[in-house]
Amino acid sequence: MEHFNMEYLVVGCGLSGAVIARHLAERGNKVMIWERRNHIAGNMYDYHDEYGILVHKYGPHTFHTRKKALYDFMCQWGEWESYNLECMAYFMGKFTPTPFNFQTIDDFYAPAEAEMLKARIKAYFGARSEATVLEVLECPDEVIRKYGEFLFAHDYSLYTAKQWGIPVDKVDASIFERVPLRFSYETGYFKNEYQMMPKESFTGIFENILAHKNIEVKLGIEALEHLSVDKENNVILLDGIKCPYTVIYTGALDELFGADLGALPYRSLRFEWHHEDIESKQPAALVAYPEAEGYTRIVEFSKLPVQKGKGTTYEIEYPLQYQQGETQEPYYPLLTESSKALAASYKARADKIANFYYCGRLADFKYYNMDQALERALDICTKLDLYSRSCV
């Protein structure tokens, strides 16, 4: 591998890598990005299909956050439009909003029973607008608890078992806290103040982030064919010799170490793409199908956001276990007590490596939303600034 005129090597051209690269470049540093795929933007990569519909190659993405600073940061890289994502679930022959709300009660209960249940929820939870399904399952009010058991039996347990491929009682509790039960008729998947989609495309946003004279992007490079760790001396090796660059790494941390402590578990996805000459496939952009055989959800891109094209394009998502060395993508860290302990061991070793920083969903082994990944990347930018000043 030839040596480049640069100070920093960034591995991965997803959100974390691109944001850090731009930060470094604006401070006068020469930055090289290595990306193993044949495109920028990581899992946020989107493109127009042959029918003129903008689709997301690796599953749906929207930007949402409660923090104005993160919203402002993203707004500087292109034009955005407000977009409130609507999701639904389909089970027992009915579509119902997700997160589940009072409409869900109306959908599955007789009118008198529905009114009684909603009244008991308001009496027990008071002014609270929502609760996790785990809280509802532990509610001392038997009627409310049975509502939680109904939803758990027909949605949460089925969807979770398919998505994560392990018994439900082994799944980290944080997974169940991501989608609460709402005690109102409020719709919209997220409650964040700022919710938006690019006016043109996520790929266009990335093109703007990377448009700097100090950034060079190399596509189709598998970094782990060139990078390794000298575990005795705690340094990164580039083709067998000490790497002369500071490395920002956004890939799977266990793979950098050759998984010598064991492989971290990730879940992958298989996307089955379809196009039909119809106006609409389903009543919302994202619909979960917990009772379906094999797949978890269908994403209809002509609704993400609403766009005019020929017919409608959608993808069906089939979760599967990620296997290192296979032609798969490690999308979701599988969080269990044992996997979190193993990830902590790899992080402790990585923290000892000189001139090495890691971040992102894979490297941090955390189930980040887009804004959380951005915040973590900006935190690394601050650490890089502090390190730079300490070297002056």
Secondary structure, 3 states (H helix, E strand, C coil): CCCCCCCEEEECCCHHHHHHHHHHHHCCCCEEEEECCCCCCHHHCEEECCCCCEEECCCCCCEEECCHHHHHHHHCCCCEEECCCCEEEEECCEEEEECCCHHHHHHHCCHHHHHHHHHHHHHHHCCCCEECHHHHHCCCCHHHHHHHHHHHHHHHHHHHHHHHCCCHHHCCHHHHCCCCEECCCCCCCCCCCEEEEECCCHHHHHHHHHCCCCEEEEECCCHHHCEEEECCCCEEEECCEECCCEEEECCCHHHHCCCCCCCCCEEEEEEEEEEECCCCCCCCCEEECCCCCCCCEEEECCECCECCCCCEEEEEEEEEECCCCCCCCCCEECCCHHHHHHHHHHHHHHCCCCCEEECCHHHHCCCCCHHHHHHHHHHHHHHHHHHHHHCC
